[in-house]
Amino acid sequence: MQVKQNGFFSRQTKSCAKKIHKHLDSFVVDLLGVSMILPLITSHAKDLGASSTVSGVLGSLYGALQLFTSPIMGQWSDGTGRRFTLLMCLLISATGYCMFSWATTLTLMFIARIPLGIFKHSQSIGKAYLVDIVQESERSKVIGNFNAASSLGFIVGPVFGGHIADRPGGFYLVALSAGLLFYLNFILMWLTLPNENAHHAMKKGLESSASLKQLQSDEINFNPKTFIQTAKELNWQELWDLYFIKFLLAAAVIIFRSNFSLILMQKYETTPVINGYIISFNGVISALVGLFTGYFASFYSSHAKLVLHLAILQGFILLGLALSPTLFWFVIFLIPLCFVTTIARVSATSLMLERGRKQEAGILIGFQQSCLSMSRMVAPLIAGLAQELTPAAPACLGAALSLAAVSIMIIRPQDPRNRTKWQ
């Protein structure tokens, strides 16, 4: 009888997997909307009279709400089902973006940011839904397609948004378009997503539930209690320096990118159209580099040496961006920055797993994601404060943080083979 049940579960799961493959594009329509409006929010706040600091607070508000509502959304999806939670997140997010089309004051900008900060978890819940519904053998392929399609949204969206924003009242048109895309995505999801029956059957019948739970928690279940408990379980005497290095390198880039469009407009007097093309170009380079990350890493026998060299490059590239006299040189420096950040994201994680104990892989990755979430919360505020001094200040601060990470790596070598004296 058990064999028949497992066979039934397998057939149900395969059927749902085919539907997911067929309608995977509906999962990423929201990213097209997000990438249309995201580069325009800080510049519009500036047009309404916001200082760089207030613009940074606007970004940090969203990051803080996202950080602390993640566990609530995760628990909600556990209780009511991924499909229902995903649909509600899309519907309320659509309303939040449409609220931007009425935001003629800074107060309304902050109010519109609140529902998005609370409910804009469609990507993480959508990815967890795929993990639920797809067989383990197909999971990597489906998640890979999901990520690739998501990248496409960020390549196309800024160009569309930039062209629309260049018209009179353009920001409000872009906000309305983003909201309508979310409403469209809600309809597509409602019509195409399989119901929860196969999800519950798979959850009961498959033996991979432990790994499923771990991946789900990595995606959407951050909370302070888990963060503190995880921190207690880490071997801090051995790993504190590596986590500090990763935090410095990530914060350096996030601070630079937090007010990216505003920097371009203040320093080079660019238009939304030009900004859209630059951001899209940035996405294309990052996607291409991502395809060859393994090839580039193969030239190094040590992840520690690769991370060190990438950190040095990152510091000098950010300094070059800060000192770029023209837009042409600014764009030229963006190319190696895409190269460095894309490869560093993978190589630094590989180094962390190499340094830690094998049985702690889940803890190591989970704590890394928590640290990155916290840096995304505070970086916009730091970037805004720095930009009050000069548009070049965020990049200069990023360069300083990168070179601080390099100093730590020189003083405390990160290669496990060279760390005997530190143990």
PEQUI-V262483 format. One record per helix or strand of 2 or more residues. SS is the DSSP state (A for helix, B for strand). FROM is the first residue (numbers start at 1). LEN is the number of residues. If there is no record, write none. Layout:
SS|FROM|LEN, SS|FROM|LEN
//
This chain:
A|2|21, A|24|4, A|29|19, A|52|29, A|82|19, A|106|14, A|122|12, A|136|30, A|170|23, A|197|9, A|209|12, A|224|10, A|236|23, A|260|9, A|272|20, A|293|5, A|303|21, A|327|29, A|358|30, A|393|19, A|416|3, A|420|3
//
